[in-house]
Each structure stands twice: as structure tokens, then as C-alpha cells.
Amino acid sequence: MGIRKILTDKDPALHKVCKPVVNFDRKLHKLLDDMAETLAEANGVGLAAPQVGILRRVVIVDTGDEILELVNPTLVETSGEQTGAEGCLSVPGKYGLVTRPNVAKVKAQDRYGDWFEAEGEELIARCFCHELDHLDGIVYTQVMDRFLSDEELDEME
Ligand code: NI
């Protein structure tokens, strides 16, 4: 286990399309374990492999109940809409106004290669969309309406 360095969006790794995972081996398990430790340390909700410099399609999401490990994830269904504040560990100290689906269902492989589906609402749906975007080199600042001011953030809390 180990904490990995979280890259900022100035790093080219955050703007590349990630490759699918083909080997469900110890190296992948170590990456997932390290990402979970890194996410906990940073107090975040989600983390994508490119944020720690690994250009593979791997995402983790802390649902509050568990750490969901999503390998080679795709969005299979979305519904509704939510507009709210969104942040990213790679864009420290800032939040933007982003519109996302209110419900999102993803299909992914687990660390052993078995396929499963997971559905999230509100914050978790937002997180699924945000983290999957990272795998295609997209940071939320590219899809946001605008950055939020401190005053606006205070009002939203
Ligand atoms: Ni992010």
C-alpha cells in the first residue's frame, strides 16, 4: 500500500485518453489499493488513475458505504439532471457549476475482471460522470458553466 501523488490539471496526463485494462493482475490490485489510500488521505469522493499518472481505465468512488472499484467502466444509462458545485482533487481549492445527470448507471469490471453494474444518484451520479470523463482526458473545467465564487459556495452549503 502507498499514497500516490495527485497530479494537477496542468499535467499532460490529465488530458490523455486512457487505455483499457487487459491484465487483472497484482499490479492492478496494487494500483487500486494505493488509489483507495490516496483518496482517503485527500478526503475525496472519487479518483481516476490518470490523476496519479497511470493512463489506464481505472476509477474508484467512495459511496459512503464502500469503495467501488470500476475497471474499464462505461455509462450505460442516465436520467434526470442536476446542476451544482463540483470540484476535483486535481484542481485544488476551486469549484465549478456543472450540470450532470441525476441518476447514472455504469457497467464495469471488478479487480478480477468480472463485469457488474452500479447505479448512483445525486453526488454519486455526479462522481461517476466526473471520474469517467477523466478517462477520456476531460477535466470538469472543460464542461462546467463557470467557476463559483466563495460567496456562492457559502450560499450553497
Ligand atoms: Ni477529478
Boltz pocket constraint, residues with backbone or C-beta under 6 A from the ligand:
constraints:
  - pocket:
      binder: B
      contacts: [[A, 46], [A, 87], [A, 88], [A, 89], [A, 90], [A, 130], [A, 131], [A, 134]]
      max_distance: 6.0
